[in-house]
């Protein structure tokens, strides 16, 4: 009898995990829907959204430009030494441009913003939750989801594509820097191959990706912070720290998984 | 002080959005060849038996000079490939111009080459060019050479 219950523990724990996951995903989905709908409720929260654009976008520009430049430069370096074996170093420009515009731009930008802004969203909302500021908002008749989540979602949707575009442009310039100035690829060939090889579909697919990542990052990070008090691992400061960690890890994983899914749809 | 602070925040956001839009514009107009103010130039059609490897957006060259690009690739009712070539306004063609599909180097991209004719009628916008040369399939040629297809033809 004891062994039987021991065996039955395994499917029970699997079932508990599956139910927990389904419940969590459903609650996340409802949270996103509420936030998205409330973003359009009047009066629009322009001032708060601009403030969030400042925090998510403007303050990320320097770090995005920096990693964009280095990504482009290392792609130029790596690409050159591979392509030169086939005597095809003229293709360096289009290799760098396509890999940045289609993949690296949206993904690295999203991961970088997750680390810079997503983590602080989770921590901020988590602290507001455990210090009962969210309950206070509720008590005052202000919808906390509308007040806290909607501006962040809207600001992310504005910032992610713009930062991705900046990343793309500076990345192509970084490739130019190593390829043309250091390794001696002809500058005309480098740019002409980019103009020939990149088509509108590459550019739009990059922007579609970054818009999807914006929704993913903003909603996962805000959701984790907003419901920091529901965590089983701990309450208070420990709950906030767990929420922040989960927010960053879950955002990064979902960015990469969504990237694969989107690539297979958009190609 | 309060107004000063919000002013600088709004300025920073404005500059950020402008810089971002500039990059978006560069990517989509310059690299993605999006047409902002309607397409300029005019379209002529060309009928091919085979356009293997040609992609939309490929360049159209006349005497080695880029004069336009492939706007669309479609199929005619009798199962021939129809290319829409968008040419710049200054380029006038006659209906005896020969349109061929060439490859840039051995493994490069396909492009469309126009060899101007001499004595034909001018082609109006939307007109059809019928003197075409399909793309050369390198694999086919190698196959023929290796397996003796070429020799048999000589006999």
Boltz contact constraints between the chains, C-beta under 6 A:
constraints:
  - contact:
      token1: [A, 50]
      token2: [B, 13]
      max_distance: 6.0
  - contact:
      token1: [A, 53]
      token2: [B, 13]
      max_distance: 6.0
  - contact:
      token1: [A, 54]
      token2: [B, 9]
      max_distance: 6.0
  - contact:
      token1: [A, 54]
      token2: [B, 13]
      max_distance: 6.0
  - contact:
      token1: [A, 57]
      token2: [B, 16]
      max_distance: 6.0
  - contact:
      token1: [A, 58]
      token2: [B, 12]
      max_distance: 6.0
  - contact:
      token1: [A, 58]
      token2: [B, 16]
      max_distance: 6.0
  - contact:
      token1: [A, 162]
      token2: [B, 20]
      max_distance: 6.0
  - contact:
      token1: [A, 165]
      token2: [B, 20]
      max_distance: 6.0
  - contact:
      token1: [A, 165]
      token2: [B, 23]
      max_distance: 6.0
  - contact:
      token1: [A, 165]
      token2: [B, 24]
      max_distance: 6.0
  - contact:
      token1: [A, 165]
      token2: [B, 27]
      max_distance: 6.0
  - contact:
      token1: [A, 166]
      token2: [B, 23]
      max_distance: 6.0
  - contact:
      token1: [A, 168]
      token2: [B, 27]
      max_distance: 6.0
  - contact:
      token1: [A, 169]
      token2: [B, 23]
      max_distance: 6.0
  - contact:
      token1: [A, 169]
      token2: [B, 26]
      max_distance: 6.0
  - contact:
      token1: [A, 198]
      token2: [B, 31]
      max_distance: 6.0
  - contact:
      token1: [A, 199]
      token2: [B, 57]
      max_distance: 6.0
  - contact:
      token1: [A, 200]
      token2: [B, 32]
      max_distance: 6.0
  - contact:
      token1: [A, 200]
      token2: [B, 34]
      max_distance: 6.0
  - contact:
      token1: [A, 203]
      token2: [B, 27]
      max_distance: 6.0
  - contact:
      token1: [A, 203]
      token2: [B, 28]
      max_distance: 6.0
  - contact:
      token1: [A, 203]
      token2: [B, 32]
      max_distance: 6.0
